[in-house]
Amino acid sequence: MADGATLTLDLEKFRLRPFVKRLVEIGEVELHETPISLARLSSVIEASPKATLFKNVGVEGYEMVAAVSGSRKRLAAAFGVEPREVAHEFMRRVSDPQKIVEVPSAQAPVHEVVTTGEDIDLTRLPFHVQHELDGSAYISAGIDYSVDPKTGRTNVGCRRLMLRGRRHMRSNLTDNSDLKRCYLGCVERGEKLPVSFAIGSHPLDYLAATAKIPVDEFGLLGTLRGEPVPMVRGRTNGVLAPADAEMIIEGYFDELGYRELEGPYGEFYGFYGPVHIDPVFHVTAICTRKDVLHQTVLHSGRYLSRTDSANLGSLHAEVACWRALRGARIEPAAIHNVPASNGRQHVRVALRRGQPGQARAAIMALFAVMGTKHIFIVDDDIDVFDDQQVEWAMSARFRADRDLVVQGGLPGFYADPLVGEDKTIAKAGFDLTMKTDEPNRIDNLRPKAAAFTGPARYQTVRQALEAGPIYFAAIVEGVGSSDGREVALELEDMQAHGVVTRTKDGAWTLK
Ligand SMILES: Cc1cc2nc3c(=O)[nH]c(=O)nc-3n(C[C@H](O)[C@H](O)[C@H](O)COP(=O)(O)O)c2cc1C
């Protein structure tokens, strides 16, 4: 832990509010200025492919933002790189660990307004109903910070919060997680587990919270931010949490263990998660900035590709696939894990041509990555981030009796309802690469609209032809024509004089 006095900290740089301003600048935000009820939020969020910023929500007139991590473009903005560079930038930052810096409460923006004791009233916070069958109203944007009392290990994760009463919430600690393990230890020892939930965080903090990297997880926030993370000690529970968050809910999970029903809740994989028994969280303080920007996350719905969860998951899964392929000595041109498949299950890989058997080797390597299910391998003339191009490759370069690889008995993704009782699943690989030794033959090439962006290089059509066989559009561009019709006439004339002919692929050439 670094000493705060030795570092100058910018407590606005990784705040949610300026990040949303940046998203507005790059056209990634749909603005709603008219009043809207909390109940109507979810359907408006789901209907938009953009992040949604609401200026006047509920009777309190909250300012709220949704889906700030809901696209690759938004995650790229969080890293300050181009969308295709995000996975590489993630890996680069992880290799350069950063520390945390403790900020005194008086300097922590998130401690500007602190509410404790009897004044706490969770019903004054924008919990809202998200999916039709959910068990209550939720705040789903929580990032939890805790320290294992036994090992001193720091832990960060994302956890949804279910409104239970004025000072109590439930959270979902059912699936395996570090927090669950730590809490079960506390229950066994009869101890409470202090936890702070930050609500209103930069996308990089969500990425740190959802990463499965065995490091000091508080420090991982700084590592992904690319500089030390400022943290402030909880006023009532002593737990460190980011000093630049919009809001922090402090409290503890009690020592009584799993005892109340949580859920059902629309889950990130596109089904409802069932009701299960979970612990109760006791709130001891609510800390906010004076101009708090509330954040929400619509966790599921009909468009998983718009959810924060699928986009965060897609990036983590891509990083895992890069590592797996490099481990198999395959260097792909590009990888994309498709958010609509919840970000993990459908993997698209573009390979450079030339290595026999490479597509199958890549499929095998990716079968071994936890959470993958269907692998699509294309040549690098296909953009794996473009659904239309991959759809075309599927229709034009795939023969089911030749290019399909199916393997059963592999470990299944825990949330996949098709996983068998033995916890295994069948995975499929689709080899959509071109099966020809002559990839540059005209009928193997994909048409593209002629763009005419190059400079004129020839005075005449004849000069253009003297450089070797050339396609018609290249002659038009080469002679600087804005038209092409006079080039056709010139070629007709040359043909009549027996000076020009065509190659077998149709290029024009001198005899
Ligand atoms: C928006 C969001 C909400 C999440 N909510 C929960 C949750 O309520 N319970 C849970 O077990 N995992 C949830 N997750 C997944 C965990 O945050 C993720 O598995 C994390 O790595 C767990 O961290 P841990 O193992 O360090 O405790 C959520 C993820 C996201 C992106």
Ligand as a Chemical Component Dictionary entry (heavy atoms), coordinates in Angstrom:
data_LIG
# 
_chem_comp.id                   LIG 
_chem_comp.type                 NON-POLYMER 
_chem_comp.pdbx_formal_charge   0 
_chem_comp.three_letter_code    LIG 
# 
loop_
_chem_comp_atom.comp_id 
_chem_comp_atom.atom_id 
_chem_comp_atom.alt_atom_id 
_chem_comp_atom.type_symbol 
_chem_comp_atom.charge 
_chem_comp_atom.model_Cartn_x 
_chem_comp_atom.model_Cartn_y 
_chem_comp_atom.model_Cartn_z 
_chem_comp_atom.pdbx_ordinal 
LIG C1  C1  C 0 -23.125 -6.520  -13.180 1  
LIG C2  C2  C 0 -22.689 -7.825  -12.554 2  
LIG C3  C3  C 0 -23.394 -8.350  -11.489 3  
LIG C4  C4  C 0 -22.989 -9.547  -10.894 4  
LIG N1  N1  N 0 -23.690 -10.038 -9.848  5  
LIG C5  C5  C 0 -23.278 -11.169 -9.251  6  
LIG C6  C6  C 0 -23.971 -11.675 -8.108  7  
LIG O1  O1  O 0 -24.947 -11.104 -7.651  8  
LIG N2  N2  N 0 -23.506 -12.825 -7.538  9  
LIG C7  C7  C 0 -22.408 -13.485 -8.018  10 
LIG O2  O2  O 0 -22.029 -14.522 -7.453  11 
LIG N3  N3  N 0 -21.742 -13.034 -9.105  12 
LIG C8  C8  C 0 -22.141 -11.896 -9.708  13 
LIG N4  N4  N 0 -21.454 -11.416 -10.782 14 
LIG C9  C9  C 0 -20.231 -12.139 -11.227 15 
LIG C10 C10 C 0 -19.076 -11.886 -10.257 16 
LIG O3  O3  O 0 -18.916 -10.509 -10.025 17 
LIG C11 C11 C 0 -17.751 -12.420 -10.797 18 
LIG O4  O4  O 0 -17.863 -13.814 -10.900 19 
LIG C12 C12 C 0 -16.576 -12.048 -9.921  20 
LIG O5  O5  O 0 -15.389 -12.460 -10.554 21 
LIG C13 C13 C 0 -16.644 -12.684 -8.543  22 
LIG O6  O6  O 0 -15.554 -12.200 -7.798  23 
LIG P1  P1  P 0 -14.888 -13.018 -6.622  24 
LIG O7  O7  O 0 -14.725 -14.468 -7.043  25 
LIG O8  O8  O 0 -13.553 -12.330 -6.438  26 
LIG O9  O9  O 0 -15.733 -12.886 -5.399  27 
LIG C14 C14 C 0 -21.849 -10.239 -11.393 28 
LIG C15 C15 C 0 -21.155 -9.702  -12.483 29 
LIG C16 C16 C 0 -21.568 -8.511  -13.058 30 
LIG C17 C17 C 0 -20.790 -7.970  -14.217 31 
# 
loop_
_chem_comp_bond.comp_id 
_chem_comp_bond.atom_id_1 
_chem_comp_bond.atom_id_2 
_chem_comp_bond.value_order 
_chem_comp_bond.pdbx_ordinal 
LIG C1  C2  SING 1  
LIG C2  C3  SING 2  
LIG C2  C16 DOUB 3  
LIG C3  C4  DOUB 4  
LIG C4  N1  SING 5  
LIG C4  C14 SING 6  
LIG N1  C5  DOUB 7  
LIG C5  C6  SING 8  
LIG C5  C8  SING 9  
LIG C6  O1  DOUB 10 
LIG C6  N2  SING 11 
LIG N2  C7  SING 12 
LIG C7  O2  DOUB 13 
LIG C7  N3  SING 14 
LIG N3  C8  DOUB 15 
LIG C8  N4  SING 16 
LIG N4  C9  SING 17 
LIG N4  C14 SING 18 
LIG C9  C10 SING 19 
LIG C10 O3  SING 20 
LIG C10 C11 SING 21 
LIG C11 O4  SING 22 
LIG C11 C12 SING 23 
LIG C12 O5  SING 24 
LIG C12 C13 SING 25 
LIG C13 O6  SING 26 
LIG O6  P1  SING 27 
LIG P1  O7  DOUB 28 
LIG P1  O8  SING 29 
LIG P1  O9  SING 30 
LIG C14 C15 DOUB 31 
LIG C15 C16 SING 32 
LIG C16 C17 SING 33 
# 
